[in-house]
Amino acid sequence: MTVSRISETKKADKPNNYFLILKGAKMDKYECICGYVYDPAKGDVDNGVNPGTAFADLPADWVCPLCGATQDNFKKLD
Ligand SMILES: [Zn+2]
């Protein structure tokens, strides 16, 4: 007889971006109008954004650390 413990491991508390790091999903870089590039792999540690945070998952009040532009001034890099 096999007892599955999967339901227990699923409850493990991990930050949202943990899965993004593993999957490599949504890790696109975004460039500000001033030339600053937001790299999800690096985040913006000086402003409380952990490495692995996708651009889409940035706090709503996050702005460009260089020029203060809001997120809608950023363009996705290929
Ligand atoms: Zn900027």
PDB file of the backbone (N, CA, C, O) and the ligand in Angstrom, with CONECT records:
HET     ZN  A 101       1
ATOM      1  N   MET A   1       0.836  -1.198   0.000  1.00  0.00           N
ATOM      2  CA  MET A   1       0.000   0.000   0.000  1.00  0.00           C
ATOM      3  C   MET A   1       0.878   1.258   0.000  1.00  0.00           C
ATOM      4  O   MET A   1       1.828   1.382   0.773  1.00  0.00           O
ATOM      5  N   THR A   2       0.532   2.159  -0.872  1.00  0.00           N
ATOM      6  CA  THR A   2       1.329   3.383  -0.985  1.00  0.00           C
ATOM      7  C   THR A   2       0.555   4.594  -0.473  1.00  0.00           C
ATOM      8  O   THR A   2      -0.580   4.843  -0.878  1.00  0.00           O
ATOM      9  N   VAL A   3       1.170   5.312   0.392  1.00  0.00           N
ATOM     10  CA  VAL A   3       0.539   6.534   0.905  1.00  0.00           C
ATOM     11  C   VAL A   3       1.233   7.748   0.292  1.00  0.00           C
ATOM     12  O   VAL A   3       2.433   7.954   0.469  1.00  0.00           O
ATOM     13  N   SER A   4       0.466   8.530  -0.416  1.00  0.00           N
ATOM     14  CA  SER A   4       1.046   9.706  -1.065  1.00  0.00           C
ATOM     15  C   SER A   4       1.139  10.877  -0.096  1.00  0.00           C
ATOM     16  O   SER A   4       0.212  11.168   0.660  1.00  0.00           O
ATOM     17  N   ARG A   5       2.294  11.537  -0.149  1.00  0.00           N
ATOM     18  CA  ARG A   5       2.463  12.715   0.699  1.00  0.00           C
ATOM     19  C   ARG A   5       2.514  13.982  -0.164  1.00  0.00           C
ATOM     20  O   ARG A   5       2.911  15.050   0.303  1.00  0.00           O
ATOM     21  N   ILE A   6       2.117  13.846  -1.393  1.00  0.00           N
ATOM     22  CA  ILE A   6       2.182  14.981  -2.313  1.00  0.00           C
ATOM     23  C   ILE A   6       1.383  16.180  -1.794  1.00  0.00           C
ATOM     24  O   ILE A   6       1.824  17.325  -1.886  1.00  0.00           O
ATOM     25  N   SER A   7       0.217  15.893  -1.254  1.00  0.00           N
ATOM     26  CA  SER A   7      -0.619  17.003  -0.798  1.00  0.00           C
ATOM     27  C   SER A   7       0.073  17.813   0.293  1.00  0.00           C
ATOM     28  O   SER A   7      -0.179  19.007   0.451  1.00  0.00           O
ATOM     29  N   GLU A   8       0.945  17.147   1.042  1.00  0.00           N
ATOM     30  CA  GLU A   8       1.651  17.877   2.093  1.00  0.00           C
ATOM     31  C   GLU A   8       2.763  18.740   1.526  1.00  0.00           C
ATOM     32  O   GLU A   8       2.928  19.889   1.935  1.00  0.00           O
ATOM     33  N   THR A   9       3.527  18.196   0.585  1.00  0.00           N
ATOM     34  CA  THR A   9       4.632  18.964   0.020  1.00  0.00           C
ATOM     35  C   THR A   9       4.116  20.170  -0.756  1.00  0.00           C
ATOM     36  O   THR A   9       4.794  21.193  -0.848  1.00  0.00           O
ATOM     37  N   LYS A  10       2.932  20.046  -1.306  1.00  0.00           N
ATOM     38  CA  LYS A  10       2.374  21.159  -2.072  1.00  0.00           C
ATOM     39  C   LYS A  10       2.129  22.387  -1.202  1.00  0.00           C
ATOM     40  O   LYS A  10       2.095  23.515  -1.694  1.00  0.00           O
ATOM     41  N   LYS A  11       1.962  22.156   0.076  1.00  0.00           N
ATOM     42  CA  LYS A  11       1.660  23.266   0.972  1.00  0.00           C
ATOM     43  C   LYS A  11       2.896  24.082   1.316  1.00  0.00           C
ATOM     44  O   LYS A  11       2.792  25.142   1.935  1.00  0.00           O
ATOM     45  N   ALA A  12       4.072  23.589   0.915  1.00  0.00           N
ATOM     46  CA  ALA A  12       5.308  24.304   1.235  1.00  0.00           C
ATOM     47  C   ALA A  12       5.201  25.761   0.812  1.00  0.00           C
ATOM     48  O   ALA A  12       4.752  26.085  -0.287  1.00  0.00           O
ATOM     49  N   ASP A  13       5.624  26.610   1.707  1.00  0.00           N
ATOM     50  CA  ASP A  13       5.471  28.036   1.456  1.00  0.00           C
ATOM     51  C   ASP A  13       6.684  28.576   0.708  1.00  0.00           C
ATOM     52  O   ASP A  13       7.776  28.677   1.268  1.00  0.00           O
ATOM     53  N   LYS A  14       6.485  28.918  -0.543  1.00  0.00           N
ATOM     54  CA  LYS A  14       7.582  29.475  -1.327  1.00  0.00           C
ATOM     55  C   LYS A  14       7.120  30.765  -1.999  1.00  0.00           C
ATOM     56  O   LYS A  14       5.949  30.910  -2.350  1.00  0.00           O
ATOM     57  N   PRO A  15       8.052  31.694  -2.170  1.00  0.00           N
ATOM     58  CA  PRO A  15       7.674  32.943  -2.847  1.00  0.00           C
ATOM     59  C   PRO A  15       7.258  32.666  -4.286  1.00  0.00           C
ATOM     60  O   PRO A  15       7.727  31.713  -4.908  1.00  0.00           O
ATOM     61  N   ASN A  16       6.380  33.503  -4.801  1.00  0.00           N
ATOM     62  CA  ASN A  16       5.884  33.332  -6.167  1.00  0.00           C
ATOM     63  C   ASN A  16       7.004  33.218  -7.180  1.00  0.00           C
ATOM     64  O   ASN A  16       6.947  32.395  -8.094  1.00  0.00           O
ATOM     65  N   ASN A  17       8.021  34.046  -7.016  1.00  0.00           N
ATOM     66  CA  ASN A  17       9.062  34.078  -8.041  1.00  0.00           C
ATOM     67  C   ASN A  17       9.954  32.834  -8.023  1.00  0.00           C
ATOM     68  O   ASN A  17      10.727  32.610  -8.955  1.00  0.00           O
ATOM     69  N   TYR A  18       9.849  32.032  -6.971  1.00  0.00           N
ATOM     70  CA  TYR A  18      10.618  30.792  -6.923  1.00  0.00           C
ATOM     71  C   TYR A  18      10.334  29.940  -8.147  1.00  0.00           C
ATOM     72  O   TYR A  18      11.246  29.368  -8.744  1.00  0.00           O
ATOM     73  N   PHE A  19       9.086  29.861  -8.509  1.00  0.00           N
ATOM     74  CA  PHE A  19       8.689  29.029  -9.646  1.00  0.00           C
ATOM     75  C   PHE A  19       9.124  29.656 -10.965  1.00  0.00           C
ATOM     76  O   PHE A  19       9.452  28.949 -11.918  1.00  0.00           O
ATOM     77  N   LEU A  20       9.126  30.976 -11.016  1.00  0.00           N
ATOM     78  CA  LEU A  20       9.556  31.652 -12.236  1.00  0.00           C
ATOM     79  C   LEU A  20      11.028  31.392 -12.490  1.00  0.00           C
ATOM     80  O   LEU A  20      11.446  31.233 -13.636  1.00  0.00           O
ATOM     81  N   ILE A  21      11.813  31.347 -11.427  1.00  0.00           N
ATOM     82  CA  ILE A  21      13.238  31.081 -11.589  1.00  0.00           C
ATOM     83  C   ILE A  21      13.432  29.676 -12.158  1.00  0.00           C
ATOM     84  O   ILE A  21      14.225  29.463 -13.075  1.00  0.00           O
ATOM     85  N   LEU A  22      12.692  28.732 -11.595  1.00  0.00           N
ATOM     86  CA  LEU A  22      12.837  27.352 -12.041  1.00  0.00           C
ATOM     87  C   LEU A  22      12.414  27.185 -13.484  1.00  0.00           C
ATOM     88  O   LEU A  22      13.087  26.502 -14.256  1.00  0.00           O
ATOM     89  N   LYS A  23      11.320  27.794 -13.851  1.00  0.00           N
ATOM     90  CA  LYS A  23      10.769  27.606 -15.185  1.00  0.00           C
ATOM     91  C   LYS A  23      11.422  28.509 -16.224  1.00  0.00           C
ATOM     92  O   LYS A  23      11.356  28.243 -17.424  1.00  0.00           O
ATOM     93  N   GLY A  24      12.048  29.576 -15.749  1.00  0.00           N
ATOM     94  CA  GLY A  24      12.630  30.528 -16.680  1.00  0.00           C
ATOM     95  C   GLY A  24      11.564  31.269 -17.461  1.00  0.00           C
ATOM     96  O   GLY A  24      11.828  31.814 -18.533  1.00  0.00           O
ATOM     97  N   ALA A  25      10.373  31.285 -16.921  1.00  0.00           N
ATOM     98  CA  ALA A  25       9.272  31.927 -17.619  1.00  0.00           C
ATOM     99  C   ALA A  25       9.177  33.407 -17.269  1.00  0.00           C
ATOM    100  O   ALA A  25       9.558  33.830 -16.178  1.00  0.00           O
ATOM    101  N   LYS A  26       8.671  34.169 -18.200  1.00  0.00           N
ATOM    102  CA  LYS A  26       8.422  35.593 -17.975  1.00  0.00           C
ATOM    103  C   LYS A  26       9.669  36.326 -17.510  1.00  0.00           C
ATOM    104  O   LYS A  26       9.577  37.286 -16.744  1.00  0.00           O
ATOM    105  N   MET A  27      10.825  35.886 -17.962  1.00  0.00           N
ATOM    106  CA  MET A  27      12.048  36.539 -17.525  1.00  0.00           C
ATOM    107  C   MET A  27      12.546  37.525 -18.572  1.00  0.00           C
ATOM    108  O   MET A  27      13.752  37.707 -18.739  1.00  0.00           O
ATOM    109  N   ASP A  28      11.636  38.148 -19.260  1.00  0.00           N
ATOM    110  CA  ASP A  28      12.026  39.117 -20.273  1.00  0.00           C
ATOM    111  C   ASP A  28      12.604  40.366 -19.628  1.00  0.00           C
ATOM    112  O   ASP A  28      12.177  40.785 -18.553  1.00  0.00           O
ATOM    113  N   LYS A  29      13.584  40.952 -20.305  1.00  0.00           N
ATOM    114  CA  LYS A  29      14.151  42.215 -19.850  1.00  0.00           C
ATOM    115  C   LYS A  29      13.333  43.364 -20.421  1.00  0.00           C
ATOM    116  O   LYS A  29      12.770  43.268 -21.512  1.00  0.00           O
ATOM    117  N   TYR A  30      13.280  44.438 -19.668  1.00  0.00           N
ATOM    118  CA  TYR A  30      12.539  45.616 -20.122  1.00  0.00           C
ATOM    119  C   TYR A  30      13.442  46.837 -20.046  1.00  0.00           C
ATOM    120  O   TYR A  30      14.180  47.028 -19.079  1.00  0.00           O
ATOM    121  N   GLU A  31      13.369  47.653 -21.079  1.00  0.00           N
ATOM    122  CA  GLU A  31      14.213  48.839 -21.126  1.00  0.00           C
ATOM    123  C   GLU A  31      13.391  50.105 -20.915  1.00  0.00           C
ATOM    124  O   GLU A  31      12.326  50.294 -21.502  1.00  0.00           O
ATOM    125  N   CYS A  32      13.927  50.957 -20.059  1.00  0.00           N
ATOM    126  CA  CYS A  32      13.279  52.238 -19.785  1.00  0.00           C
ATOM    127  C   CYS A  32      13.604  53.234 -20.905  1.00  0.00           C
ATOM    128  O   CYS A  32      14.538  53.035 -21.680  1.00  0.00           O
ATOM    129  N   ILE A  33      12.823  54.292 -20.968  1.00  0.00           N
ATOM    130  CA  ILE A  33      13.097  55.353 -21.940  1.00  0.00           C
ATOM    131  C   ILE A  33      14.466  55.991 -21.718  1.00  0.00           C
ATOM    132  O   ILE A  33      15.020  56.599 -22.633  1.00  0.00           O
ATOM    133  N   CYS A  34      15.017  55.859 -20.505  1.00  0.00           N
ATOM    134  CA  CYS A  34      16.318  56.475 -20.211  1.00  0.00           C
ATOM    135  C   CYS A  34      17.478  55.537 -20.522  1.00  0.00           C
ATOM    136  O   CYS A  34      18.640  55.937 -20.449  1.00  0.00           O
ATOM    137  N   GLY A  35      17.161  54.282 -20.872  1.00  0.00           N
ATOM    138  CA  GLY A  35      18.223  53.344 -21.191  1.00  0.00           C
ATOM    139  C   GLY A  35      18.465  52.304 -20.107  1.00  0.00           C
ATOM    140  O   GLY A  35      19.164  51.315 -20.328  1.00  0.00           O
ATOM    141  N   TYR A  36      17.888  52.531 -18.941  1.00  0.00           N
ATOM    142  CA  TYR A  36      18.011  51.540 -17.868  1.00  0.00           C
ATOM    143  C   TYR A  36      17.299  50.261 -18.291  1.00  0.00           C
ATOM    144  O   TYR A  36      16.205  50.305 -18.855  1.00  0.00           O
ATOM    145  N   VAL A  37      17.931  49.117 -18.013  1.00  0.00           N
ATOM    146  CA  VAL A  37      17.314  47.838 -18.354  1.00  0.00           C
ATOM    147  C   VAL A  37      16.972  47.078 -17.078  1.00  0.00           C
ATOM    148  O   VAL A  37      17.841  46.804 -16.250  1.00  0.00           O
ATOM    149  N   TYR A  38      15.705  46.747 -16.935  1.00  0.00           N
ATOM    150  CA  TYR A  38      15.316  45.908 -15.809  1.00  0.00           C
ATOM    151  C   TYR A  38      15.542  44.453 -16.182  1.00  0.00           C
ATOM    152  O   TYR A  38      14.955  43.942 -17.136  1.00  0.00           O
ATOM    153  N   ASP A  39      16.406  43.791 -15.411  1.00  0.00           N
ATOM    154  CA  ASP A  39      16.711  42.385 -15.650  1.00  0.00           C
ATOM    155  C   ASP A  39      16.107  41.556 -14.513  1.00  0.00           C
ATOM    156  O   ASP A  39      16.571  41.630 -13.375  1.00  0.00           O
ATOM    157  N   PRO A  40      15.073  40.769 -14.823  1.00  0.00           N
ATOM    158  CA  PRO A  40      14.388  39.987 -13.782  1.00  0.00           C
ATOM    159  C   PRO A  40      15.329  39.070 -13.008  1.00  0.00           C
ATOM    160  O   PRO A  40      15.093  38.777 -11.835  1.00  0.00           O
ATOM    161  N   ALA A  41      16.391  38.619 -13.664  1.00  0.00           N
ATOM    162  CA  ALA A  41      17.336  37.724 -12.989  1.00  0.00           C
ATOM    163  C   ALA A  41      18.076  38.449 -11.866  1.00  0.00           C
ATOM    164  O   ALA A  41      18.527  37.830 -10.903  1.00  0.00           O
ATOM    165  N   LYS A  42      18.192  39.760 -12.005  1.00  0.00           N
ATOM    166  CA  LYS A  42      18.888  40.559 -10.992  1.00  0.00           C
ATOM    167  C   LYS A  42      17.930  41.274 -10.062  1.00  0.00           C
ATOM    168  O   LYS A  42      18.257  41.562  -8.911  1.00  0.00           O
ATOM    169  N   GLY A  43      16.729  41.557 -10.579  1.00  0.00           N
ATOM    170  CA  GLY A  43      15.785  42.326  -9.780  1.00  0.00           C
ATOM    171  C   GLY A  43      16.287  43.745  -9.580  1.00  0.00           C
ATOM    172  O   GLY A  43      17.082  44.252 -10.372  1.00  0.00           O
ATOM    173  N   ASP A  44      15.820  44.375  -8.524  1.00  0.00           N
ATOM    174  CA  ASP A  44      16.267  45.726  -8.181  1.00  0.00           C
ATOM    175  C   ASP A  44      16.408  45.759  -6.666  1.00  0.00           C
ATOM    176  O   ASP A  44      15.592  46.325  -5.939  1.00  0.00           O
ATOM    177  N   VAL A  45      17.487  45.121  -6.236  1.00  0.00           N
ATOM    178  CA  VAL A  45      17.682  44.870  -4.804  1.00  0.00           C
ATOM    179  C   VAL A  45      17.665  46.165  -3.988  1.00  0.00           C
ATOM    180  O   VAL A  45      17.152  46.192  -2.869  1.00  0.00           O
ATOM    181  N   ASP A  46      18.223  47.226  -4.549  1.00  0.00           N
ATOM    182  CA  ASP A  46      18.266  48.504  -3.830  1.00  0.00           C
ATOM    183  C   ASP A  46      16.874  49.022  -3.503  1.00  0.00           C
ATOM    184  O   ASP A  46      16.683  49.793  -2.563  1.00  0.00           O
ATOM    185  N   ASN A  47      15.906  48.582  -4.300  1.00  0.00           N
ATOM    186  CA  ASN A  47      14.537  49.051  -4.095  1.00  0.00           C
ATOM    187  C   ASN A  47      13.605  47.942  -3.622  1.00  0.00           C
ATOM    188  O   ASN A  47      12.386  48.035  -3.766  1.00  0.00           O
ATOM    189  N   GLY A  48      14.188  46.902  -3.061  1.00  0.00           N
ATOM    190  CA  GLY A  48      13.377  45.861  -2.433  1.00  0.00           C
ATOM    191  C   GLY A  48      12.798  44.842  -3.387  1.00  0.00           C
ATOM    192  O   GLY A  48      11.886  44.100  -3.021  1.00  0.00           O
ATOM    193  N   VAL A  49      13.318  44.792  -4.628  1.00  0.00           N
ATOM    194  CA  VAL A  49      12.827  43.804  -5.584  1.00  0.00           C
ATOM    195  C   VAL A  49      13.822  42.652  -5.654  1.00  0.00           C
ATOM    196  O   VAL A  49      14.964  42.841  -6.073  1.00  0.00           O
ATOM    197  N   ASN A  50      13.404  41.491  -5.257  1.00  0.00           N
ATOM    198  CA  ASN A  50      14.298  40.340  -5.211  1.00  0.00           C
ATOM    199  C   ASN A  50      14.656  39.840  -6.602  1.00  0.00           C
ATOM    200  O   ASN A  50      13.836  39.911  -7.518  1.00  0.00           O
ATOM    201  N   PRO A  51      15.881  39.331  -6.768  1.00  0.00           N
ATOM    202  CA  PRO A  51      16.241  38.673  -8.032  1.00  0.00           C
ATOM    203  C   PRO A  51      15.218  37.587  -8.357  1.00  0.00           C
ATOM    204  O   PRO A  51      14.774  36.862  -7.467  1.00  0.00           O
ATOM    205  N   GLY A  52      14.850  37.478  -9.621  1.00  0.00           N
ATOM    206  CA  GLY A  52      13.871  36.479 -10.026  1.00  0.00           C
ATOM    207  C   GLY A  52      12.463  37.036 -10.130  1.00  0.00           C
ATOM    208  O   GLY A  52      11.519  36.297 -10.410  1.00  0.00           O
ATOM    209  N   THR A  53      12.316  38.340  -9.906  1.00  0.00           N
ATOM    210  CA  THR A  53      11.005  38.964 -10.001  1.00  0.00           C
ATOM    211  C   THR A  53      10.747  39.402 -11.447  1.00  0.00           C
ATOM    212  O   THR A  53      11.454  40.256 -11.982  1.00  0.00           O
ATOM    213  N   ALA A  54       9.734  38.811 -12.066  1.00  0.00           N
ATOM    214  CA  ALA A  54       9.394  39.188 -13.431  1.00  0.00           C
ATOM    215  C   ALA A  54       8.908  40.637 -13.465  1.00  0.00           C
ATOM    216  O   ALA A  54       8.378  41.152 -12.480  1.00  0.00           O
ATOM    217  N   PHE A  55       9.098  41.279 -14.609  1.00  0.00           N
ATOM    218  CA  PHE A  55       8.656  42.671 -14.743  1.00  0.00           C
ATOM    219  C   PHE A  55       7.180  42.812 -14.388  1.00  0.00           C
ATOM    220  O   PHE A  55       6.768  43.769 -13.732  1.00  0.00           O
ATOM    221  N   ALA A  56       6.400  41.844 -14.834  1.00  0.00           N
ATOM    222  CA  ALA A  56       4.960  41.889 -14.591  1.00  0.00           C
ATOM    223  C   ALA A  56       4.612  41.757 -13.111  1.00  0.00           C
ATOM    224  O   ALA A  56       3.516  42.117 -12.681  1.00  0.00           O
ATOM    225  N   ASP A  57       5.561  41.237 -12.345  1.00  0.00           N
ATOM    226  CA  ASP A  57       5.301  41.014 -10.923  1.00  0.00           C
ATOM    227  C   ASP A  57       5.882  42.110 -10.034  1.00  0.00           C
ATOM    228  O   ASP A  57       5.842  42.013  -8.807  1.00  0.00           O
ATOM    229  N   LEU A  58       6.422  43.152 -10.663  1.00  0.00           N
ATOM    230  CA  LEU A  58       6.955  44.259  -9.869  1.00  0.00           C
ATOM    231  C   LEU A  58       5.829  44.933  -9.100  1.00  0.00           C
ATOM    232  O   LEU A  58       4.682  44.946  -9.548  1.00  0.00           O
ATOM    233  N   PRO A  59       6.161  45.494  -7.937  1.00  0.00           N
ATOM    234  CA  PRO A  59       5.144  46.247  -7.196  1.00  0.00           C
ATOM    235  C   PRO A  59       4.584  47.370  -8.070  1.00  0.00           C
ATOM    236  O   PRO A  59       5.300  47.940  -8.894  1.00  0.00           O
ATOM    237  N   ALA A  60       3.317  47.680  -7.885  1.00  0.00           N
ATOM    238  CA  ALA A  60       2.658  48.689  -8.714  1.00  0.00           C
ATOM    239  C   ALA A  60       3.345  50.047  -8.611  1.00  0.00           C
ATOM    240  O   ALA A  60       3.283  50.855  -9.538  1.00  0.00           O
ATOM    241  N   ASP A  61       4.001  50.291  -7.473  1.00  0.00           N
ATOM    242  CA  ASP A  61       4.617  51.605  -7.280  1.00  0.00           C
ATOM    243  C   ASP A  61       6.103  51.613  -7.632  1.00  0.00           C
ATOM    244  O   ASP A  61       6.808  52.591  -7.381  1.00  0.00           O
ATOM    245  N   TRP A  62       6.572  50.497  -8.223  1.00  0.00           N
ATOM    246  CA  TRP A  62       7.974  50.472  -8.626  1.00  0.00           C
ATOM    247  C   TRP A  62       8.179  51.374  -9.829  1.00  0.00           C
ATOM    248  O   TRP A  62       7.413  51.320 -10.791  1.00  0.00           O
ATOM    249  N   VAL A  63       9.209  52.200  -9.776  1.00  0.00           N
ATOM    250  CA  VAL A  63       9.548  53.070 -10.900  1.00  0.00           C
ATOM    251  C   VAL A  63      11.013  52.887 -11.244  1.00  0.00           C
ATOM    252  O   VAL A  63      11.774  52.301 -10.474  1.00  0.00           O
ATOM    253  N   CYS A  64      11.401  53.387 -12.395  1.00  0.00           N
ATOM    254  CA  CYS A  64      12.798  53.288 -12.827  1.00  0.00           C
ATOM    255  C   CYS A  64      13.712  53.874 -11.760  1.00  0.00           C
ATOM    256  O   CYS A  64      13.520  55.015 -11.341  1.00  0.00           O
ATOM    257  N   PRO A  65      14.716  53.099 -11.311  1.00  0.00           N
ATOM    258  CA  PRO A  65      15.624  53.589 -10.268  1.00  0.00           C
ATOM    259  C   PRO A  65      16.539  54.709 -10.757  1.00  0.00           C
ATOM    260  O   PRO A  65      17.148  55.411  -9.949  1.00  0.00           O
ATOM    261  N   LEU A  66      16.636  54.875 -12.059  1.00  0.00           N
ATOM    262  CA  LEU A  66      17.503  55.929 -12.598  1.00  0.00           C
ATOM    263  C   LEU A  66      16.765  57.238 -12.819  1.00  0.00           C
ATOM    264  O   LEU A  66      17.233  58.303 -12.416  1.00  0.00           O
ATOM    265  N   CYS A  67      15.594  57.149 -13.472  1.00  0.00           N
ATOM    266  CA  CYS A  67      14.922  58.394 -13.858  1.00  0.00           C
ATOM    267  C   CYS A  67      13.533  58.548 -13.252  1.00  0.00           C
ATOM    268  O   CYS A  67      12.907  59.598 -13.398  1.00  0.00           O
ATOM    269  N   GLY A  68      13.046  57.513 -12.576  1.00  0.00           N
ATOM    270  CA  GLY A  68      11.755  57.630 -11.909  1.00  0.00           C
ATOM    271  C   GLY A  68      10.552  57.422 -12.814  1.00  0.00           C
ATOM    272  O   GLY A  68       9.417  57.661 -12.403  1.00  0.00           O
ATOM    273  N   ALA A  69      10.790  56.977 -14.046  1.00  0.00           N
ATOM    274  CA  ALA A  69       9.676  56.738 -14.965  1.00  0.00           C
ATOM    275  C   ALA A  69       8.831  55.560 -14.485  1.00  0.00           C
ATOM    276  O   ALA A  69       9.352  54.594 -13.926  1.00  0.00           O
ATOM    277  N   THR A  70       7.528  55.655 -14.710  1.00  0.00           N
ATOM    278  CA  THR A  70       6.651  54.563 -14.312  1.00  0.00           C
ATOM    279  C   THR A  70       6.793  53.389 -15.277  1.00  0.00           C
ATOM    280  O   THR A  70       7.386  53.517 -16.348  1.00  0.00           O
ATOM    281  N   GLN A  71       6.244  52.255 -14.883  1.00  0.00           N
ATOM    282  CA  GLN A  71       6.465  51.015 -15.633  1.00  0.00           C
ATOM    283  C   GLN A  71       5.940  51.051 -17.066  1.00  0.00           C
ATOM    284  O   GLN A  71       6.429  50.308 -17.917  1.00  0.00           O
ATOM    285  N   ASP A  72       4.964  51.893 -17.342  1.00  0.00           N
ATOM    286  CA  ASP A  72       4.441  51.919 -18.712  1.00  0.00           C
ATOM    287  C   ASP A  72       5.377  52.651 -19.670  1.00  0.00           C
ATOM    288  O   ASP A  72       5.103  52.745 -20.866  1.00  0.00           O
ATOM    289  N   ASN A  73       6.485  53.170 -19.134  1.00  0.00           N
ATOM    290  CA  ASN A  73       7.503  53.761 -20.000  1.00  0.00           C
ATOM    291  C   ASN A  73       8.559  52.752 -20.430  1.00  0.00           C
ATOM    292  O   ASN A  73       9.486  53.086 -21.168  1.00  0.00           O
ATOM    293  N   PHE A  74       8.415  51.526 -19.968  1.00  0.00           N
ATOM    294  CA  PHE A  74       9.366  50.476 -20.306  1.00  0.00           C
ATOM    295  C   PHE A  74       8.915  49.708 -21.533  1.00  0.00           C
ATOM    296  O   PHE A  74       7.721  49.510 -21.761  1.00  0.00           O
ATOM    297  N   LYS A  75       9.893  49.279 -22.321  1.00  0.00           N
ATOM    298  CA  LYS A  75       9.593  48.441 -23.474  1.00  0.00           C
ATOM    299  C   LYS A  75      10.312  47.104 -23.350  1.00  0.00           C
ATOM    300  O   LYS A  75      11.453  47.036 -22.891  1.00  0.00           O
ATOM    301  N   LYS A  76       9.644  46.073 -23.755  1.00  0.00           N
ATOM    302  CA  LYS A  76      10.219  44.742 -23.670  1.00  0.00           C
ATOM    303  C   LYS A  76      11.373  44.590 -24.649  1.00  0.00           C
ATOM    304  O   LYS A  76      11.285  44.981 -25.813  1.00  0.00           O
ATOM    305  N   LEU A  77      12.463  44.008 -24.141  1.00  0.00           N
ATOM    306  CA  LEU A  77      13.614  43.733 -25.018  1.00  0.00           C
ATOM    307  C   LEU A  77      13.505  42.332 -25.592  1.00  0.00           C
ATOM    308  O   LEU A  77      13.028  41.412 -24.927  1.00  0.00           O
ATOM    309  N   ASP A  78      13.947  42.179 -26.824  1.00  0.00           N
ATOM    310  CA  ASP A  78      13.928  40.854 -27.435  1.00  0.00           C
ATOM    311  C   ASP A  78      15.172  40.063 -27.022  1.00  0.00           C
ATOM    312  O   ASP A  78      15.341  38.917 -27.437  1.00  0.00           O
TER     313      ASP A  78
HETATM  314 ZN    ZN A 101      14.511  55.318 -16.565  1.00  0.00          ZN2+
END
